[in-house]
Amino acid sequence: MDIKRDLLHRIIYSTDASAYREMPSGVFFPESKKDLSDIVMFAREKGISIIPRGAGTSLAGQVVGSGLVVDVSKYLNKILEINPEERWARVEPGVVLDDLNIAAGVHGLFFGPETSTSNRCCMAGMVGNNSCGSHSLVYGSTRDHLPEAEVILSDGSIIVCKDLTKKEFEEKLLGDTLEAKIYGFVADLLENKRALSEIEENFPDPVIRRRNTGYALDELVHSCRSDEHYINLCPLLAGSEGTLAFISEIKLNLVPIPPKERAVVCAHSASFEDIFKANLIALRHSPVAVEMMDSTILELSKSNISQNKNRFFIKGDPAAILIIEIANESKEELDNVVSAIESDLISSGLIYYCSRVYGADISRVWELRKSGLGLLTLMKGDAKPVSVTEDTAVAPARLPEYMKEFAAMLSKYDLSCVYHAHIGTGELHLRPILNLKDSGDVELFRTVARETALLVKKYRGSLSGEHGDGRLRGEFIPLMFGDYIYGIMKRVKEVFDPFNLFNNNKIVDTPPMNSSLRYQPGAVVPEFNTYFDFSAQGGWIRAIEQCNGSGDCRKASQFGDTMCPSFRATGDEKDVTRGRANILRELLTRPSTAKVFDQKEIMDALELCISCKACKSECPSNVDMARYKAEFLQHHYDLTSPTFRAFMVSRMADIQQIGSWFTPIYNFFAANRLTSKVIKGILKFSSNREIPSISRVTFRKWVYGDAHCVPGTNPNTSNSVGTQCASPYTRPVYVFADEFTNYNDAEVGMKFVKLLENLGYRVIVPAHSESGRAAFSKGMLKRARRLAIKNVHALKDIISEESPLVGIEPSCILSFRDEYPDLVGKELKDEALKLAKNCLLYDEFIMKEVAAGRIRSELFTDKYLNIKLHGHCHQKSLASVALSKDMLSLPVNYSVEVMPTGCCGMAGSFGYEKEHFDISMSIGEQTLFPIVRSAPADVAISAPGTSCRQQIKDGTGRVAKHPVELLYEALKKAPETAEAKSSA
């Protein structure tokens, strides 16, 4: 069992996805049930509270506290058994929902409730919160699928909560054990007529399926159905937020996968008020889900790279959209229902447009909907939509009048609000916009919460539909139920947990809901003179604060995408984007030392960030950890100095330029066993890596010296146009001779030039400096800025839409679009932005020309070839791998598959570094290596990144080619190889 009590781990476990922050005393990572029992006994002996934690995505502060955090997600994540005949699964508490559904899907089954955090949330957390999900109209809540749970009580005993007969229940009452006392309390409750009456009168309207306020006494009582099914404690455990016992094992019911035919109707409304009436019309057609997004979320989605691509179904600027999902075994019946829904909605006058979505695009609609929480932090300024009233639920039929009163209440305080989520079940996520750094808004935070509670009570709703009470809503439970019921709830806690060990100050006896907040009201946000321009985010600190803790970065490799590679390899919270953001936010605003940029905890957290940039696009909040890391490192170097390795790597292009004058000698020393060992030792590179050799003829030398090229002025001077390749064609294309292609992969550059020439273009290699990619990755921003300024000055007057700059190595050419505009300074920013618009990746240029009709498939071979394509991380984040697939599909009989891979793990010099070699290979083993190894020998492997190709070779022994090489080799005109040409 791992135990961490250092400042770094206490900080990253001091918050969840809520507004709260409290430093725990330590973090435990149990590996077995025995570890869990030992933790309980240790906590009992020391009188310390235990805080159970899974993915840490709770929104009401459930896993925030001063006790011992017990993280079950790292080790206790095994699926123990799946019984397809009886349709149940037995799992450890840290199993992720999507993992369970992948395993159950083999048997045609899945777990019904699916939350928006399904790719990271843990099953014990779903039990603790009684999670529901978008399809709760059909599948209800976790409570409805929880027949058994094994738990550890506060005396260390282990019991199994399950359905008991009356006889079994009576036997449980015997003896003096804690379990007997618990069942004794239940027996008394069942005999208490006043209690039963008060429960019926004060709990939410039975028609409300989403109900998660206080302890579920109503569900406990209702579980008593007959002598054969007399009592089950599981309904009470569901939604108890880990305050009663520690879950060690769970048995869950599974259900058949949904009907194969599905459709989504996206109903657009010009009036926000009309959407609630339209919801009632949609519900008449028995949908499996009805969700809502308002104009604020739809507008913010335009600012997120990934979600902007998922807006394909949106027409105009609606005030709100209903997402209505229908499922049926018959396609014909499905279409009939869809047509009926559309007809009823349009004829009602409440909806002005309906878009139909089928097939794979349905998941894109739901991806946009699920991103709602993260998108909210993209709102500019310190005022944000906050989690305070976001979980109320009332009967759907009463939702229009409830919302009218809620809006009036907000208007009284001149507050705006964001509305989204589960409108079909009467539960909307209502997030008033407040600035929790302002003491006045912190008081308003509590005022709005209390008035909302009174309004929900008026409508006999549930103050929490699924997100739970935690420390956010616990204060208002007495108001919702009255003192008598609240007293019973306090007694539940006392009986189950007489030693007061489990997740104290949640649900009952909670502190004021506007205390222990993440931000200190009135605290001055530090302003730093930064190298990057963070003005669009309101400064560097506010950029970091865009992380709201939703934990999208914790998803594992089997769920696709790339974020976050190092976490996927280690499973450590410190190695995930959220953990790094928490460390930066905390220690830049509350530094542990006078030297803000020399804090070990920050350096430790940033160490394994490989600057893949996946978070820039995949994180709904647009957190760009690669940029934050580079910014911090340069400030750190300003205080101290860069390491020798960082210095040398950032100047590798200079070193290789010198080496290119003596290529045979350089390559000899790089390859020789003895000399390379010395070099690796000095640079602290892994002995398992080969030092990259320099191409016998660099790309620039080949272009400049080739017989078919006309030299321009000296390409090393700042005012030269560059080197032009003579051809009968006049359409110019500028090719960026990046430092990797120039020195290490000249063959790739040669083939690209020959490809373009054969396609009828006049290729020009302009004079420019290196891209600065190595300097960016090592945080050498002063050097990167100098290079960026040189390149903008050199290229701004010659690059245009008609004559773009085309790059071969993704990470280099994309620097122009990503880092340069925010690094070159105000006086050059407009020029950098103008240049960035016309800097294209190889595939973007080719496919743009295809669309213009200037490149056609008939120019390429009709031979057959299967290709597996691995996208570069920066390409996936800032551009699109799909265009490389389209480009390689120009030969009519080429079959191209984009491998569902994340990061390769090399990440420039990272994979070469001795201390990082193992984790680099572990990242590669997540998805890339196994897929490549399984590919038949006659399948071509392709990757545009030079690091990716080297990693594939080192990890699998396969040689990967750049996509432009494969396309060049596919030309019908049998081309003379660039290699042969270079040796002529």
N, C-alpha and C positions, 0 to 999 in steps of 0.2 A: 504493500500500500504506500502510495506517495503522500507525503505531507509537506505542505508549503506554508511558511509563516513569514516569508520575506515581503518587503513593501510592494514589489512588483505584483505578486499574486493577490495581495490584499486589495490593491487598487483595482485590478481588472475584475475582481469579484465583488466590488462594492456597489455595482449598478446592475440593472437588467434593462429591459426595454421601456421602463417607466420613468417617471420624473424624479425618482428617489435615489439617494446615495447614502450609504453607511458602511464604514470600514469593518470588515469581519476580522476576527482574531486569528483566523487561519483557514486553510483549504485542505480538505482530505479528498483523496481519489481512491475509493475502495475498489478492490479487485474480486471480492467474494462476499458471501453472506456473513462469513465469520468476521470479516473486516467491518461490516455494518454493525454487527453485534458488539464488537470491540469499541467502535466509535460511540455507540449508545451508552455503554457502561463507563467509558472514559468521560463523556459529557456529564453523566449523572454524578460521577465522583467529583468532578471539578465544578459542577453547578453552572455549566455553560449550555446555552441554547444551540440546537442543531438546525441548520437551514438546508433542507434538501434542494438540490438544483440539477436540472437537466441541461437544456440548451440556453436557459436564461432569457427566454423571450416573453416572460410575463409582463403585463402592462400595468399592474397595480402594486408593484413593489413586493410581490410575494417572496422573492428570493434575495431580498436586501435586508441585512441585519448585522448586528454586532457579534453574533456567535460564530460557530464553526460551520462553514459552508461545506457540504458534502456533495461533490460533483460525481454523479453516477454515469455521466455520458461517455467518459473516456474508456472505462473497462467493463462496466456492467451493461453490455449492449448486445447480448447474445439472444437469439431466438431459440428457445429450448425445445419446443415441440409445436408442430402443426398437425392437427387432426382433421383432415379434409372431410371424413365421413360425418363427424359430429360437428364440424364447422367451428372449431375454436383453435386458439393459439395460446401457448404459454411462453412468456417472455420475461427477460430481466428488465429492471426499471429504466435502463438507459437506451433501450431499443428505439431507433428512429422510426416514425410512422411510415415513411416511404419505403424503408428497408423491409418492414413487416409486409407491406402491400406487394412489394416485388416478390417476396418469398411465397406469400399466399396466392399471388396471381398465377403461379404455376398450376395451382389446383382450381383456378376459376373463381377464387374468392378474394375478398379484401375487407379491411376494417372500415365500416361505414363513415363515421365522422372524420372529415378531413379538413384540417385547418389550413389557413394560408401559409403557415410555417411548416407544412408537412414534410419538407425535405430536411428538417433539422430538429423539430420538436420531439421530445422523448415521451414514451408511453406513460411513465409515472407522472410526468408533468401534465399530460392530457387528463389523467385520472384526478390529479390534484386540482386542476382548473375546471374539470368537467367540460372539456372542449367539445365544440359542435362542428363548425365548418359550414361552408356555403350550401351544402345539400342536406341540411338538418330537416328540411320539409319532409324528406323521405327517411333519413337515417337517425334522426334525433341526436342525442348527445352521448358522450362516452359512458355516462351512467347507464344508458339503455343497453350497453354491450359489455357489462362488467359483471360476470357471474361469480368470480372468485378473486381474492387478493390475499397473498401472504404478507403479513406485516410484522414488524418488530415493535413491541410495546416499550414504554419507557422504563419498565423494570428489566428489560433485556429478553423477555420471553417472546417466542415466535408463535403466532396464531394464524389460522386460515379463516378468513371471513368468506362465508358462502351461504347458500340457501340451506336453511335448517328446517327440519320437521319440528313439530311442537314437542315431540319426545326428546329430540336432540337438543332443542333449546332448553328444556327443563333440566337436562343433564348438565348443560353448561353452567347452570346456576349453582351447582353444588361446589363446595370447597371455598377456599379463601384466596384464590388467585386473582390477579388483576383482570384476567379475562372473565372470571365469574362475576366480578364487581361491575364490569361493563354490561354484561347481559342482565345483571340485576337491575341496573339503572334503566335499561330498555324495558324490562318487565314492568317496572313502576310507571314508566311513561305510558305504556299501553293501557294501564289501569287508571290513569289520571284523566278523568272526564273533562276537567277544565282545560287541561293542556291540549287534549284532542280537539276541543271546541275552538280554542284560541288559534290553534294551528290551521284549522279549516277556514277561520274567519280572516286571518291576517297574512297568510301566505299568498303569493300571486295567483291571479285567475288561472284555473286549470287549463284553459285553452292556450296559454303561453307556454310553448315548448322550451324556449330558452329561458332558464331560470337558475340563477346561481348566486343568490344572495343569502348569506349566513349559512349555517349548517342545515342540511336538507332534512329537517325533521318530518316534513310532509311526506317525502319520498320514503323515509324509514318506516313511518307508520303504514303507508300504503303497500309496502313490501309484504305486510302480513295479510296473506290472501286466504290461506286455508291451513288445516293441520299438517298437510303435506308440504306446504310452502309457507312456513310460519313467520320466519324472519331472516333477513339478510343484511348485514352491516355495510355491504358494498355501496348501496345508494347513499349512505351517510359519508363514507370515505370519499366518494366522488365529489369534488368541489370543496374538500376540507383543507386543501392547500398545504398538506404535510404538517398540519398542526396537531393531529391526533395520534399518528403512528408513522413509522418509516416503512414504506413499501419496499419489499425485497423481491417479490415475484408477482406477476399478474397473469390471470387467465382472461382472455378476451374472446367474445363471440365474433365470428366472421360471417359475412353475407356474400351471396353470389355477385359477381361483377355486374355492373349496370347493363341494360340492353345495348346491343351493338349499334343500333341506329340512334344518333343524337343530333340535335340541332340547337343553335342558340339564336334567339331573336334579340337584337339590340335596338330597343325602342327609344327614339330621341324625342325629348320634350323641350319646348321653348319656355316652359313655365316650371319653376321648381315646385310650386304648390300642386300642380297637376300630376306630378309623378306619383304622389301618394294615392290618388284616385286611380291612376292607371295600374298601380300595383294590385288593387282589388280586382280589376278586370283580368289581369294576367292569372291570378290565383284561381279563377273559375275553371281554368283549363288544365288543372292538375300538373303544374310544372314540377320538375325535381329541384329547381333552384330559381330564386328571383333575387337578384342583387342590384345595387344601385351605386353609381358614381356621379358626383356633382361636378360642376364646371371647374371648380378649383383644382381638383385632382386631374381632370382631363387636361387642363391648361398646363399644370406642372409636368405632366407626362411628356410634353414637347421638349422639356429640358433634359430628359434622361436619354442617353444614347440608345440603350436597349429598348426602353418602353416606347420611344418615339416610333420604332419600327412596328410596334404592335397596335398602332392607332388606325390600322387599315380600314376598320369597320365604321369609323366616325365620319359623319357628314356634317359640315358646318361647325357651328359652336353652340351645341345644345346646353341648356341650363342643367340638364341631368339626363342620364341614360339608365334605362332598366336593362339588365342582362337576364334574359329568361331562357332557361335551358329545358328542353323537352327530350324525353327518351322513350323509345318504343322498339319493339322487336320487328315491326313492319315499317319499311321505308315509306310506303304509301300512306299508312295511317299517321306516321310522323309528319309528313308533308301536309296532310289534311289539318292536323292540329296547329301546325305553324301558320298555315294560311288563315285559319280561324282566329288565331291570336292577333295576327297582323290586321285582319279585317275589323275586328272589334276595337282594337286600339286606335286605328286611323279614323274609323267612323265616329268614335267618341269625341274626336277633336282635341284629345289630350296629348296625342302623339303626332308629330309631323313627318316622321320618317322611321322605317324599320329596315335594318340590314339583317340578312340571313347569313349564318356562318355554319359551315359543315366541316367534317373531317379534322385534319391536323390543325386547322386554323382556330378551332375551338379552344385549344390549349393556349393559344396566343391571347385570346380574349381574357381567359382566366388569369393568365400571367400578368396582364395589365391590371386587372382587378386586385390581385394579390399584392401588387407592388404599392398599393395605396398608402399604407402606413409609412413606408420609407420615402415616398415621393413628397410627403408633407414637409419634411425638413428642408426641401429645396426652396421654401418660401423665404424671401429675403428679410434680413433683419432679425432682431432678437425675439420679436413676437412670433410665436409658432402655434399651430393647432395642437392643443395639449390634451392628454388623456385625463379627463375629469368626469365628463358625462357621456363618454363614448360607448357605453355598454348597456344603456337602458333598453328595456323591452316592454311593449304593451301589446294588447290584442291587435292584430293587423287592421281590423275594422275600425278601431279607435285611433289609429295612427294619424289620420289627417287632423283631427281635432287636438290630439296631444301635441303634434308638431306646431300647430298654430299657437298654442299656449307657450310652448318652449321658445319659439321665435320671439314672441312678445316679451318673455322674460329676458332674453338676451338683448333685445332692443332697449329695454329699460336701462341696461348698463352700457349701451352703445358698443356691443360686441358683435363681431362677425364670427361665422362658424363654418366648418367643413362637414359635409354630410356624405356618408357612403356606407356600403356593406349590406347587411342582411334584411333588407326591407320586407322580403316575403314572409318572414317570421315575426315581423313587428319590432325587430331590433336594428337600430341604426347606430353607426359609430358617429356620434356627434362631438366634434372637437372645437370648442371655442378657441379663438386666437388670443393668447395671453402671453405676456412677457414675464416669465418666472424669474428673471433677474431683477425685476422691479418689485419693491416691497408692497406697493399698492395693488399690483396685479396678483401678488401672492395671497393677499387678503381676499381679493375678488375671486381667486381660484376656489377658496373655501366657500364663499358666499354662493357662487353659482352651483357648487356641488350640493349644498344644503337645499337650495330652492328647487333644484332638479329632483332631489329625493322626495320633497313634499309633493311635487307634481306627479312623479311616478306613483306615489302612494295613492294619490287622488284617482288615478286610472287603474288602480290595483295591478300595477305592473311589477316588473322585477328590476331592481336598481342595477343588477348585473345580469346580462343575458348569458355570458360565457367567460368573460375575462376575470371574474372573481372579485372579491373584496380587498384582500391584501391589507395594506395600510392606507389605501386610497378611499375605500368606501366603508371600511369597518366602523368608522366613527358614527355612521348614520344608520347602522343596523337597529339600535334602540328606537330611532325615529320611525323606521319602516315597520317594525313588528310590535313595538310596545315593550315596556320593561319586563313584563311577565315572560314573554317568549325569549327575550334577550337573556333573562336569568337562566332559563333552561339551556340556552346555548352556552353560557358560561359554565354551567354545570357539566355539559358534555365534555368540554375541554378539561375540566378538573377530574372527571372520572377516567377518561382515556389517558390523560397525561398528568398523573398526580405529582410527578417530579418536575413538571414545567420545563420539559426539554425541547419539545418540537415546535420550531418556527414560531416563537412567541411574538406577540404584538401584531398578529394578523387575525382578521375576522373579529375576535373579541379582545377587549382591553388594548385597543390600538391607540397609539399616540395621535395627536392632532394631525389631520391629513395634509396640512401645509407645513409640516416640519420635516427635517432631514431631507431636503430637496437636493437635487443634483447641483443646482447653482445657488450661490450665496447671494440673496437679494442685496442690491446696493454695491456689490463688489465690483471693482473696476476691472474691466477686461483689458489685459495687457496688450499693448500695441508694439509690434516688432517691425523694424526696418527689414523687409524681406527682399530676397533676390527675385523670386517669382512675384508677379502681380496678382494679389488675392483680392483686389478691390471689388470684383464682381460678387464675392462671397462676404464682403464686409470685413475683410482681413483674414489672416492665417488662422487665428483662433476660431473664428466663426466658421471657417471652412472645415476645421476639425470637428466642430460641434455639430456639423450636419449628420454625423453618425448618431442615430437615435437608439442604437442597441438592438434593433430588430433581428440581428444575427443572420441575415441572408448569406453572409460570408462563411457560415459554418456548414453549408451543404457539402456532402461527400461527393467523390468523383463519379460514382455511379449515377448521380442525378444530372450529369452534364455540366456544361459551361467550364469555367476555369478557376474562378475565385473560390477559395484562397489556397494556392498550391502547397505552401509550407504547412498550413493547418491540416490539410488532407494527409500529409505525411506523418505529422507528429500527434495530432489530436489535442494539442495544447491550446488553451484559450489565449495565451500570450502570443501565439503565432497566427492569430486570425486578425483580419482587418479591424474588427470591433475592439479586440484587446489592445491593439496598437493605438487606436484612436483614443481609447480610455486613458492609456498611459500618457499620451501626448497632452490631452486636455487637462488631466489632473496635474501633471508635473510642470507644465508651462504656466499654469495659473496658480498652482500651489507648490512651488518648487521645494524640494527637500534640501537644497543647498543654494548658496549664494550664486554659484556658477550654473545658471539655468541650463546652459547648453553642454554641460559636462556631467549629466546625471546618468549613472550606470544603468538605472532601470530603463530609461528610454533607449539607450544603446542596445541593451539586451533584447528589448521588445522588437526593435527594428532589424536586428541581425539577420533574421531569416526571411525578411521581406525581399523578394527577388525582383521587385519592380516590374511585374508582369503587366500591370495596368488593368487587370481584369476588373478590379473594384471600381475603376473609373466609369465603366459602362454597366457592369452587372449589379453593382450596389444601387438600389433605388434612390439613395441619397447622394449619389455621385461622389462618394468619398474617393479621393485620389491619393492613396497611401504612397505610391511611388514618388509623387511630387512632394508630399510632406516629408518623406524620408530624406530626399535630396536636399530640401531646404534645411532640415535640422542638421544634417551632416556638414553642410558648408559652414553653418554657424559654429558647429563643434570644431571644425578645422580652424576657424578664425581664433578660437580660444587656445587650441593646442596646435596640432599640425596633423596632416594626413599620414597614415601609415605608409611605409615605403612601398608596399604592394599596391595600395590605392593610387599612389602617385604614379607608379610605373604603368599600371593598367590604364589609367586615364590618359596616358601619353603613348599608348601602344602604337598608334598610327605614326607618330614621330619616330619611334624606335624601328618600326617596320619600313618606314621610308628610307632610313639609313641602311637597314638590312637589305633593301632592294638594290642598293648599289653593289652589294657583295653577296648576291643571292646564294650561290653555292656554299659560301663559307657560313652564312647565317643558317641555312638549312642543315648543314653538317652539324653544327653545334646544337641545334634544336633537336636533331634526331639521334645523335650519338648517345649511347647509354650512359657514359660517364659524365659528359658535359651537360646533358639535359638534366641529369640528377642534381648537379650543382645548381643549375638555373632554377629548377623546381624548388630546391631547398631554400634558395635565397628569396624566392617569391612566395614561399609557403604554398606551392601548388601540389596537388595530389600526384603521387608516383604512378597512379593508374591512368593518368591522362597523357596525351601526346601534345607537345607544344606545337601550335599551328605553324605550318611551313609557309613560306612566301612563294607565290606563283613564279615560275621561271621568268615569265615576262608579265609585268603588272598590266592591269587593264588599260591604264592611261598610256603606258609606253606602247602597247599594242595598237591602240587607236591612233596615237600620234605618229607612230612609225609605219603603219600599214600602207601598202602601196596604193590602196584605193581611197585613202583619206587625204584630205587637203589640210595641212597644218594651218591653224590660225596663228595669232600672236602667241607668245610664250604663255602656256596655261598656268604658270605660277604667278603671273602678274595680275594685279587686281583689275586692270581695265581691259583684259582680253575677252573676246567672245568665246574662245575655246577652240576645240578641234572639230572640224567638219568632215564628215565622210561624203565623198563625191558620189552622186548617183543621178540618174536622169530625172528624178522626182524632185519636186520643189517644196513639198509639205515638210516643214522642219519639226523634229522631235528632239528636245533636249534630254539627255540621259544623265542622271546624277551618278557620278563615279564614287560611290560611298567607300569608306576605308576598308571594309571587309571584302567587298567585291574587288576593289582595286588591288589589294595586296594578297589576299588569301584565296579568293574564288574568281580569279580573272577569267577562267574558262566560262563561267556563267555569264559574265558581262559580255564576253566575245560573242557568245551564242545569241544573246539578246540583241546586240547590234546587228548581227547577220539576219536574225529573224525579222527585225524591223525593215532592214534593207530589202529583203526578199518580198516583204509586203508592200514595198513602194514608198518608204519614208527616207528622208534625208536626216541622218543622225548627227547631232552635235553634242559633244561632251564639253560643257562650259567650264571655265575656270572657277574653282570654288575651293573652300577649305573642307576638312573632314566634318562630318555631321555633329560630332560631339557626343555621340551615344555613350561611349565609355565614360566620359566625364559626367554625364547625367547619372549613370548607374552607380558611380562612386561618390556622388554628391559634390563633385568639383564644379560648382555652379559658376564660379568666377571664370574658369577656363571655358566652360560651356557657353557662357554669355559672350565671351570674346569671339568664339567660333561662330555663334549664331549671328552676331552683328556683321561679321565679315561676309557670311553667306547671304544675308539679306541685302547688303550693299552690292555684292557681286552679281546678284541674280534679279533684283527687283525691276531692272529696266529691260530685261530681255525675256522674262517669262510672262506669258499671258495665256488667255483661254485658247488662242489660236496656236500658240507654241508652248505647251506645258512642260514642266519639269517632271520626268518620269523616273521613279526609283525602283531598284531591284531588291534591295534589302529592306524589309518593312520597317524595322525599328529606326532606320536612318532617315528615310524619306518622310516618315510620319512625325519626326521631330519638328519639321517645318509647320505641321498642322497642329501639333499638340503643345510642345514646350516653347518654341520660338516666340510666338506673339506675346506671351506673358513673361518673357525673360529679357527681351532686347531693350526695354525701356519705353517710356511714353513717347519720346520723339520719333521712334522708329516702329511703334506698334502698328499703326495703320498700314505701313508698307509691308510689314510682316504678315498681317492678316490678308492683305491683297495677294501676296505671294502664296500664302498657304492654300488659297482657293484653287490655285492652279498647279499644285504639287500632287501628282497622282502616283499610286502604286501601278506596277506593270499591268495588273489585271484590270484595273480601273480604266487605264488608257486603251488597252486592247478592246475591251467590251464597249467602251464609248465609241470607238471606231467601227465596231461591228454594228452598233445601233444606227450609225450614220451611213451604213452601207458600204464602207470603204474596205472592210475585211469580210471575207465570205468563207463559209465552210468548205467550198469546193477547192480552195487553195491547199487543203490538207489531205493527208492520206486517207484511204478508206480501209486500211488494215485495222485489225482488232487489237485492242489493248485495254486491260483492266488497270486502274490506277487507284491507289489509296492515298488520300491527301491529308496531311496534317497542317493545320493553320498556325501561323505565328501568333503569339499572345497579343502583341500590339495590333496586329492586323484584325484579330477577332474583336478587340476592344474598340479600336478607333476607325475601322473600315468594315470589311466583310469578306469572309472566306468564300462566300457563295460565288463571288465574281471569279475567283480562281477556278472553282469547279466549272463555271460556265465557260471560261476560257479554254480549259483542258477538254471540254466537251465539243469544241469546234470540229475536230475530226469526227465524222459522223459515227464511227464505230468504236470510239473511245468511251469506256464506261468508267465514270469517276465517282468514287465514294469519299465524302468528307468523313474522316475518322472521328468518332465521338470522343475526342481526346481533350484533356486539359493542357496544362503547361508541360513541356518536355522535361523541365528541371535543370537545364543547363544555364539559361539566363546569363549569357555573356561569360564573365569570368567566375561567376558564382560556383558553377559546377567544377571549375578547375581548382578551387581553393581547398586545401587539404582538409580543413575542418568541416567543409560543407559537401564533400564528395558523396558521402553515404546518403545524406538527405536528398541530394540532387538525383541520385539513382533511384531512391525510394519514390520521388515524385514521378519519375519516368515510368516506374513499375505500376503506378496507379491505373493508367489506362493505355498509354502509348506503347510501351514495350510489348505487352501481351498481344495487342492487336497486330503490331508489325510482325511479331514472331509467328503468328498464326496465318499470315498471308502466304499463299503459294509463291514459289520462286519466280513464276512468270508474271506476277503482279508487280507493277512498278510502284515504288514508294516515292512520294513527292512531298517536299517541305520547302517553303520559301526562305526560312531563316537559316543562316549559316550555323548558328548555335544548335538549332534543332537537328540539322543534318549530321552534325558531329555527335550529338547525343544519341541519335538513332544508331549511328555506326558503333559507338562505344557500348551501347546497351543491348544491341541485337545482332551486330555484325552485318546488318543490311546497309547498302549504299542508297541513300535517298538523293533524288535529283530535284533541282529547282524547277518549278512549273514552266518557266520560260525555256529551259533546256528541252523538256519533253515536247513543247509546242514547236520549237525550232526543228527538232528531229522528226516532227510529223509533217513538215512541209513536203508537198508533192514533188517539187523540184529537188532532186537529191542534192542537198547542200554539201559543199566542201566543209569539213569540220573546222571549227575555229582553231583547234589545236594544230591542224595541219597548216592552216593559213599563218598562224603565229610563228611557225618554224620555217616558213618559206624564206 
